[in-house]
Amino acid sequence: MHLHRILSFLWALRSPKFLLTKSSKRSASCSLSSFLFSTSVLASSPSSMASVSLDTINPKVLKCEYAVRGEIVTLAQALQEELKSMPGSHSFDEILYYNIGNPQSLGQQPITFFREVLALCDHPSILDKSQTRSLFSADAIKRARQILDQIPGRATGAYSHSQGIKGLRDTIAAGIEARDGFPADPNDIFLTDGASPAVHLMMQLLIRSEKDGILCPIPQYPLYSASIALRGGTLVPYYLDEAAGWGLEVSELKKQWADANSKGITPRALVVINPGNPTGQVLAENNQREIVDFCKKEGLVLLADEVGASQLFIRKMSMFLKRSSTSFKKVARSMGYGEKDISVVSFQSVSKGYYGECGKRGGYMEVTGFGPEIREQIYKLASVNLCSNISGQILSSLVMSPPKVGDESYESFSAEKDGILSSLVRRAKTLEDAFNTLEGVTCNKAEGAMYLFPCIRLPEKAIKAAEAVKTTPDNFYCRRLLNATGIVFVPGSGFRQAPGTWHCRCTILPQEDKIPAVVSRLTEFHRSFMEEFRE
């Protein structure tokens, strides 16, 4: 049938109207190409569609979920398009994305020193121009020269060593050593495109089958449940104690560890997120010591997600919270545990804190307590991706070695950093107080991260309304909130939560001058929602 259509088309080309000019010949040629393409699509589409369906793709992909960019965000993006094409079509004029820790998309400005160094590294030919000295700080110029000298070929567009540029790893290791007071080896550092690839790499290394379990906090950041699902492992949940400020009880770890073993599941690692995401809490150091002892006793790898653990932010928060954060590696070393005693992997990123460079995709993991044969396998997995991006590598080194007293950029750097952190503290307190004034809502403090995770006690009528539309009650609440106000929260069910409880995650990132309007919109919506579904 398709051959007959092609022959008919070619016969038509012999008509005199196609033989007049070069342009008509070109037109005919284009028409033939288009026709052949459309015909080939028609011929191949049915078999192509049949070969890939939800029944034939990897079932682990279907099991994987990532709520931070899920249904509510998709609906928000559709509303945003409506607002652009039909201004005034809703009672609000903008979408406020409180769903994800993406600081610069919400107005946070990048740190000048970091961007100056990046610009100079990416365009080194301007380093020797006279105008550069009037546009860039002297220490930024000096640092760019130092970094370029460490990059093979002085080219930020070239591949690097699969662990990252050695000189940058030296800088990061020195920063870790200065922070913790214990030695750090640059060969333990693996630079990655943000923390997520490092988490995926470790899950790939540790999980052999569904009989391997990873102990994860509930609520948890959905990166972990997604990564475990994709690798075919089993998530072993341990529940944080909301009544105790999202505390981590070792008795709960022991209970869940024993329960997993009774089911034939072998726990391989313990994930600890500190500061908490989505919960925002910071663990006390004595609690960290208990966790380290538990991991050592049970032979678990301690996977320490310390993304967002900006000591500066936490110190600002501790002005009224009296809480600070310590790395798990420092805790383990201070307890006298060395490389042969416990395996600790720390994940870090440049995406959060006062730097907020999400789009630059910079991060690293520090891998300690593994033998050379396992390190070789970790390196092999890293090398499959060739290397992380160079801008992210540079930023990771800058975050761990910012301007110091006496440097030309120090005062401006300190002013920018302190301004951002002080504002984050005020925003966190304002939103926390606002949540706690709402009927049926309680919200713990954000002690060191940019998230709040309020608990919402919904009326039974609202829960039944959610069931009627086949969704969870917290998703129902967040959807209604979005449609009424343009505010985007993430339903707590996307992070998992204790049975019978409902939450939402809210970042503290929208600019400070927008917070009062957000609080007003939220308060009005919540009052109306509770009245509508009151028993």
matplotlib code that plots the C-alpha trace (Angstrom):
import matplotlib.pyplot as plt

x = [0.0, 2.8, 4.7, 1.6, 1.3, 5.0, 4.7, 1.7, 3.5, 6.5, 4.2, 2.6, 6.1, 6.3, 3.5, 4.5, 3.8, 6.7, 9.1, 9.1, 11.8, 14.6, 12.5, 9.6, 12.1, 13.4, 9.8, 9.1, 12.2, 11.1, 7.6, 9.0, 11.2, 8.3, 6.1, 8.7, 9.2, 5.5, 5.1, 8.0, 6.5, 3.1, 4.8, 6.9, 4.7, 2.5, 5.4, 7.4, 4.5, 4.0, 7.6, 7.7, 4.8, 4.3, 4.2, 7.6, 9.8, 11.9, 9.4, 11.9, 11.2, 7.5, 8.2, 10.3, 8.7, 9.9, 7.3, 9.3, 8.7, 5.4, 1.7, 1.4, 4.3, 2.9, -0.4, 1.5, 3.3, 0.0, -1.4, 1.6, 1.1, -2.6, -1.5, 0.9, -1.7, -4.7, -3.7, -6.3, -7.7, -7.1, -7.3, -3.5, -1.0, 2.0, 2.9, 5.0, 7.2, 7.8, 8.2, 12.0, 15.2, 16.1, 17.3, 18.4, 15.1, 13.4, 15.6, 18.7, 21.7, 24.9, 28.0, 30.1, 33.5, 32.4, 31.0, 34.1, 36.4, 34.1, 34.0, 37.7, 38.3, 35.9, 37.4, 41.1, 42.2, 40.8, 43.1, 45.9, 43.8, 44.1, 40.4, 40.1, 41.8, 39.2, 36.3, 37.4, 38.8, 42.5, 41.9, 39.4, 42.0, 44.7, 42.4, 41.4, 45.1, 45.7, 42.8, 43.7, 47.2, 45.6, 43.5, 45.2, 45.4, 43.9, 40.6, 37.3, 35.7, 37.9, 37.4, 39.1, 40.2, 37.1, 37.3, 37.7, 40.7, 43.4, 44.2, 40.5, 40.3, 43.4, 41.5, 38.4, 40.3, 42.1, 38.8, 37.4, 40.5, 40.2, 36.5, 36.7, 40.2, 41.0, 43.1, 41.3, 42.8, 42.1, 42.0, 38.9, 37.1, 34.9, 33.6, 30.1, 27.3, 25.6, 25.1, 22.5, 24.9, 27.0, 24.0, 23.1, 26.7, 26.7, 23.3, 24.6, 27.6, 25.8, 22.5, 22.7, 19.0, 15.7, 17.2, 19.5, 18.0, 18.9, 17.7, 16.2, 14.5, 10.8, 10.1, 12.9, 14.1, 12.6, 16.0, 16.7, 13.5, 13.8, 17.4, 16.8, 13.8, 15.8, 18.5, 16.0, 16.8, 14.4, 13.9, 13.9, 12.1, 12.9, 10.5, 11.7, 9.9, 7.9, 6.9, 10.6, 11.5, 12.0, 14.5, 16.2, 15.9, 18.5, 15.9, 13.8, 16.9, 17.4, 13.7, 13.6, 17.0, 15.7, 12.4, 14.3, 16.5, 13.4, 12.1, 15.3, 16.5, 20.1, 20.5, 23.6, 23.7, 22.1, 21.0, 21.1, 20.0, 21.5, 20.2, 16.9, 15.2, 12.2, 12.1, 14.8, 16.1, 19.8, 20.9, 22.5, 26.1, 25.4, 22.7, 25.2, 27.6, 24.8, 24.2, 27.9, 28.1, 25.0, 26.6, 29.9, 28.2, 26.0, 28.6, 26.5, 27.9, 26.9, 25.6, 25.6, 23.6, 25.1, 23.9, 22.8, 24.9, 26.3, 27.9, 27.3, 23.5, 23.3, 25.2, 22.8, 19.9, 21.5, 21.3, 17.9, 18.0, 21.2, 22.0, 25.0, 25.9, 28.9, 30.0, 29.6, 33.2, 34.3, 32.1, 33.5, 37.1, 36.5, 35.2, 38.5, 37.2, 39.5, 39.4, 39.4, 36.5, 33.6, 32.7, 31.4, 30.4, 29.5, 27.5, 27.9, 26.5, 26.8, 23.1, 21.9, 23.0, 24.1, 25.6, 22.5, 24.2, 21.7, 22.1, 25.9, 25.6, 28.5, 29.0, 31.2, 31.3, 34.1, 34.5, 36.3, 36.6, 36.7, 39.6, 41.6, 39.7, 36.3, 37.8, 38.8, 35.2, 33.9, 36.4, 35.2, 31.6, 32.7, 34.7, 31.7, 30.4, 33.9, 33.8, 31.6, 31.3, 34.2, 32.2, 30.7, 34.1, 35.4, 32.5, 32.9, 36.5, 35.4, 32.7, 35.3, 37.9, 36.1, 37.8, 39.7, 40.4, 42.8, 41.6, 40.1, 36.8, 36.4, 34.2, 31.9, 31.8, 30.9, 28.2, 26.6, 26.8, 25.5, 22.7, 21.4, 21.7, 20.1, 17.2, 16.8, 16.6, 13.9, 11.9, 12.1, 10.8, 8.0, 6.7, 7.0, 5.0, 2.4, 1.9, 1.5, -1.3, -3.4, -6.2, -5.1, -1.5, 1.8, 5.2, 8.6, 11.5, 13.9, 17.2, 19.6, 18.0, 15.7, 12.6, 9.6, 7.4, 4.1, 1.7, -1.9, -4.8, -7.4, -11.2, -12.6, -14.9, -11.8, -10.2, -13.3, -13.4, -9.8, -10.7, -13.6, -11.2, -8.6, -5.8, -4.2, -5.6, -2.4, -2.3, -5.9, -5.1, -2.0, -4.0, -6.7, -4.1, -2.5, -5.7, -6.8, -3.6, -0.8, 1.3, 3.2, 3.8, 4.8, 2.4, 4.0, 3.1, 5.8, 8.4, 6.5, 5.2, 3.9, 0.6, -2.4, -0.5, -0.6, 2.1, 3.4, 6.9, 7.5, 10.8, 11.8, 13.3, 10.9, 12.2, 11.5, 9.2, 6.9, 6.5, 3.7, 1.5, 2.1, 1.2, -2.0, -3.0, -2.2, -4.1, -7.2, -7.2, -6.7, -9.6, -11.9, -10.8, -11.4, -14.8, -15.8, -14.9, -15.9, -18.0]
y = [0.0, 2.4, 1.4, 2.2, 5.7, 6.4, 5.4, 7.6, 10.6, 10.0, 9.8, 13.1, 14.7, 14.1, 16.6, 19.7, 22.0, 20.3, 20.7, 24.5, 26.0, 25.1, 26.5, 24.2, 21.3, 22.2, 22.4, 19.0, 17.6, 19.0, 17.6, 14.2, 14.2, 15.2, 12.6, 9.9, 10.9, 10.9, 7.5, 6.0, 7.2, 5.7, 2.5, 2.3, 3.9, 0.9, -1.5, 1.2, 2.0, -1.7, -2.3, 0.2, 0.4, 0.6, -3.1, -3.5, -0.8, -1.5, -2.0, -0.3, 2.9, 2.6, 2.1, 5.2, 8.5, 12.1, 14.3, 17.5, 17.9, 15.9, 16.5, 19.8, 21.3, 20.2, 21.9, 25.0, 25.2, 24.9, 27.8, 29.9, 29.5, 30.5, 33.6, 34.5, 34.0, 35.3, 37.9, 38.4, 34.9, 34.0, 35.7, 35.8, 37.2, 34.9, 31.4, 31.3, 28.2, 27.1, 23.5, 23.2, 24.5, 26.6, 29.9, 31.9, 31.2, 33.1, 36.1, 35.2, 36.8, 34.8, 35.6, 38.1, 36.6, 33.2, 34.5, 36.6, 33.6, 31.5, 34.2, 34.6, 30.8, 30.5, 33.4, 33.4, 35.6, 38.7, 38.0, 40.1, 43.0, 46.3, 46.7, 43.5, 45.0, 47.7, 45.2, 42.3, 42.2, 41.4, 38.2, 36.9, 37.4, 35.7, 32.8, 32.3, 32.1, 29.6, 27.4, 27.6, 26.5, 23.3, 22.5, 20.5, 22.7, 25.6, 24.7, 24.6, 23.0, 19.9, 16.6, 16.3, 13.4, 11.3, 12.2, 15.8, 18.2, 17.2, 20.8, 21.5, 18.3, 19.5, 22.7, 20.9, 18.5, 21.4, 23.1, 19.9, 19.5, 23.1, 22.7, 19.3, 19.4, 16.0, 15.0, 14.8, 13.1, 14.6, 11.0, 10.5, 13.3, 12.5, 15.7, 15.2, 17.1, 18.0, 15.5, 13.4, 11.5, 10.6, 9.1, 7.1, 5.9, 4.6, 2.9, 1.2, 0.0, -1.3, -2.8, -6.3, -7.3, -6.7, -8.6, -5.6, -2.9, 0.8, 2.4, 5.7, 8.4, 9.0, 11.7, 11.4, 13.3, 11.3, 11.1, 8.2, 6.2, 6.8, 5.7, 2.6, 1.7, 2.1, -0.2, -2.8, -2.6, -2.3, 0.9, 0.1, 3.0, 4.5, 7.2, 10.5, 11.7, 14.8, 15.5, 15.7, 18.2, 15.4, 13.6, 10.4, 7.7, 4.9, 2.6, 3.1, 2.2, -1.0, -1.9, -1.4, -3.1, -6.2, -6.1, -6.1, -9.0, -11.0, -10.6, -11.8, -8.3, -7.4, -3.7, -2.4, 1.2, 3.9, 7.2, 10.2, 13.6, 16.4, 19.1, 17.4, 17.5, 18.0, 18.5, 21.2, 19.9, 19.6, 16.6, 17.1, 15.8, 13.2, 11.8, 11.6, 9.7, 7.1, 6.8, 6.3, 3.6, 1.8, 1.8, 0.5, -2.3, -3.5, -3.0, -0.4, 2.1, 5.6, 7.7, 11.2, 13.7, 16.9, 19.1, 22.4, 22.1, 25.6, 26.2, 29.9, 29.5, 27.1, 29.6, 32.3, 30.0, 29.0, 32.6, 31.7, 27.9, 27.1, 24.3, 23.7, 21.1, 18.8, 16.5, 12.8, 12.1, 14.6, 12.9, 9.4, 10.6, 12.4, 9.0, 7.4, 5.6, 5.5, 4.2, 0.6, 1.0, 2.5, 3.5, 7.0, 8.8, 12.5, 14.1, 17.9, 20.3, 23.9, 24.1, 25.3, 27.7, 31.2, 30.2, 28.6, 27.6, 24.8, 25.2, 25.0, 21.4, 21.2, 18.8, 16.1, 13.1, 12.3, 8.5, 7.1, 3.6, 1.5, -0.8, -0.2, -2.9, -1.2, 2.2, 0.9, -0.1, 3.3, 4.9, 2.7, 3.7, 7.4, 7.0, 5.7, 9.3, 10.6, 13.6, 16.2, 19.6, 21.9, 25.0, 22.9, 21.6, 25.1, 26.3, 23.4, 24.5, 28.1, 27.3, 25.4, 28.2, 31.6, 35.0, 35.4, 38.5, 40.7, 39.7, 42.5, 40.7, 39.7, 42.6, 42.5, 38.7, 38.8, 41.4, 39.4, 36.2, 37.7, 39.5, 36.3, 34.2, 36.8, 37.1, 33.3, 33.2, 35.9, 34.2, 30.9, 32.4, 34.4, 31.3, 29.1, 31.5, 31.8, 28.1, 27.8, 30.3, 28.2, 26.0, 22.4, 23.1, 22.7, 23.4, 22.6, 25.0, 25.1, 24.6, 24.6, 24.0, 25.9, 23.8, 23.7, 20.6, 21.6, 18.9, 19.6, 17.9, 17.8, 17.4, 13.9, 15.5, 16.8, 13.3, 11.7, 14.4, 13.4, 9.8, 10.6, 12.0, 9.2, 11.3, 11.7, 14.3, 16.3, 16.3, 17.4, 20.3, 21.4, 21.3, 23.4, 25.8, 26.2, 26.8, 29.4, 31.3, 30.3, 29.0, 25.7, 23.3, 19.7, 17.2, 15.3, 12.0, 12.5, 12.3, 9.6, 10.2, 8.4, 6.7, 8.8, 12.1, 14.7, 17.4, 19.7, 20.9, 24.6, 26.2, 29.6, 30.9, 33.4, 37.0, 38.6, 41.3, 38.7, 36.8, 39.0, 38.6, 34.9, 34.6, 36.6, 34.4, 31.2, 32.3, 33.3, 30.0, 27.8, 29.5, 29.1, 25.4, 24.5, 26.1, 24.3, 20.9, 21.5, 18.6]
z = [0.0, 0.9, -2.3, -4.4, -2.7, -3.4, -7.1, -7.5, -6.0, -8.3, -11.4, -10.4, -10.4, -14.2, -14.7, -16.7, -13.7, -11.9, -14.8, -15.2, -12.8, -10.5, -7.6, -8.4, -8.6, -5.1, -3.9, -5.4, -3.8, -0.4, -0.9, -1.7, 1.4, 3.6, 2.0, 2.4, 6.1, 6.8, 5.1, 7.0, 10.3, 9.4, 8.5, 11.7, 14.3, 15.2, 15.8, 17.6, 19.9, 20.6, 21.4, 24.3, 26.8, 30.5, 30.5, 28.8, 30.5, 33.6, 36.5, 38.8, 36.9, 37.6, 41.3, 41.5, 42.6, 43.1, 44.6, 44.7, 41.0, 40.9, 40.3, 42.2, 40.4, 37.0, 37.9, 39.0, 35.7, 33.8, 35.9, 35.2, 31.4, 31.9, 33.8, 30.9, 28.2, 30.1, 32.7, 35.4, 34.9, 38.5, 41.9, 42.0, 39.5, 40.1, 41.2, 44.3, 44.2, 47.8, 46.7, 46.1, 47.5, 44.5, 46.0, 42.9, 41.0, 43.9, 43.8, 46.0, 44.4, 43.8, 45.8, 43.8, 44.6, 43.4, 40.2, 39.5, 39.8, 37.6, 34.9, 34.9, 34.7, 31.8, 29.9, 30.9, 28.0, 29.9, 32.9, 31.3, 30.1, 31.9, 32.2, 34.2, 37.3, 37.5, 37.0, 39.2, 42.7, 43.1, 45.1, 42.5, 39.8, 41.9, 42.8, 39.1, 38.1, 40.8, 39.7, 36.0, 36.9, 38.4, 35.4, 32.6, 29.6, 31.6, 29.9, 31.8, 28.8, 29.0, 30.9, 34.2, 36.3, 37.2, 40.9, 40.0, 39.5, 42.0, 43.0, 43.8, 45.8, 47.8, 48.6, 49.7, 51.8, 53.5, 54.2, 55.7, 57.9, 59.1, 59.8, 61.7, 63.2, 61.8, 58.7, 55.4, 52.3, 48.8, 47.5, 49.6, 47.7, 44.7, 43.0, 41.6, 39.8, 43.0, 45.8, 43.9, 41.6, 44.7, 46.4, 43.3, 43.1, 46.7, 46.3, 43.1, 45.0, 48.0, 46.7, 45.3, 45.3, 47.2, 50.1, 50.7, 52.9, 53.4, 56.7, 55.8, 58.0, 57.6, 56.5, 54.0, 50.9, 48.0, 46.3, 48.6, 48.1, 44.3, 44.2, 46.3, 44.1, 40.9, 42.2, 43.3, 47.0, 50.0, 52.0, 55.7, 57.4, 60.7, 62.0, 63.4, 66.5, 65.5, 69.2, 70.1, 67.3, 64.7, 67.0, 66.0, 68.6, 68.5, 70.0, 66.8, 64.7, 66.6, 66.3, 62.5, 62.0, 63.9, 62.0, 58.6, 59.6, 60.7, 57.2, 55.6, 54.6, 55.3, 56.2, 54.4, 55.3, 57.4, 55.8, 58.2, 56.8, 59.0, 58.8, 58.1, 54.8, 54.7, 58.5, 59.0, 62.4, 63.5, 65.5, 68.9, 69.0, 71.7, 69.4, 66.6, 68.9, 69.6, 65.8, 65.1, 67.8, 66.3, 62.8, 64.1, 66.2, 63.3, 60.5, 58.6, 56.2, 57.5, 54.6, 56.0, 53.9, 55.2, 52.3, 53.6, 56.7, 56.3, 59.7, 59.2, 58.7, 61.7, 63.9, 62.9, 63.7, 67.0, 68.2, 69.4, 69.1, 70.9, 68.4, 66.1, 63.6, 63.5, 60.7, 61.3, 60.3, 63.0, 65.6, 64.6, 64.8, 68.1, 69.5, 68.5, 65.5, 62.5, 58.9, 60.0, 62.5, 60.5, 56.9, 56.7, 53.4, 53.6, 50.9, 50.2, 47.6, 46.6, 45.9, 49.4, 52.1, 51.4, 48.1, 46.5, 43.2, 42.3, 38.5, 38.6, 39.8, 42.2, 45.0, 46.4, 48.7, 51.1, 51.3, 54.4, 55.9, 52.7, 51.6, 48.5, 46.5, 47.2, 46.5, 43.1, 42.4, 43.5, 41.2, 38.4, 38.9, 38.9, 35.7, 33.8, 33.9, 32.9, 35.3, 36.9, 35.3, 35.9, 37.0, 39.8, 40.8, 41.0, 43.1, 45.5, 46.2, 46.6, 49.1, 51.2, 50.8, 50.6, 51.0, 54.3, 56.5, 54.7, 51.2, 49.1, 48.7, 52.4, 53.5, 50.5, 50.8, 54.5, 53.9, 51.2, 53.2, 56.4, 54.6, 53.1, 56.3, 58.5, 56.1, 56.0, 59.8, 59.8, 57.0, 58.8, 62.1, 60.3, 58.5, 61.5, 63.6, 60.8, 60.6, 64.3, 64.4, 61.9, 63.2, 63.5, 62.4, 64.3, 63.0, 64.5, 64.2, 61.2, 63.1, 60.2, 56.8, 54.5, 55.0, 57.3, 57.6, 59.4, 60.5, 59.4, 61.2, 58.5, 59.2, 58.5, 55.8, 54.0, 54.2, 52.7, 49.9, 49.1, 49.0, 46.6, 44.1, 44.6, 46.1, 49.5, 52.0, 52.0, 48.2, 48.2, 50.6, 48.5, 45.3, 46.7, 48.1, 44.7, 42.9, 45.4, 46.1, 43.6, 46.5, 45.7, 48.7, 48.4, 50.1, 53.0, 51.5, 48.9, 51.7, 53.5, 57.0, 60.1, 59.3, 60.0, 59.9, 57.1, 56.3, 53.6, 52.9, 52.6, 51.8, 53.4, 50.2, 48.6, 49.1, 52.5, 51.0, 49.7, 53.0, 54.5, 51.4, 51.4, 55.1, 54.4, 51.4, 53.4, 56.4, 54.4, 52.4, 55.5, 57.4, 54.4, 53.9, 57.5, 57.4, 54.2, 55.6, 59.2, 60.6]

ax = plt.figure().add_subplot(projection="3d")
ax.plot(x, y, z, "-o")
ax.set_aspect("equal")
plt.show()
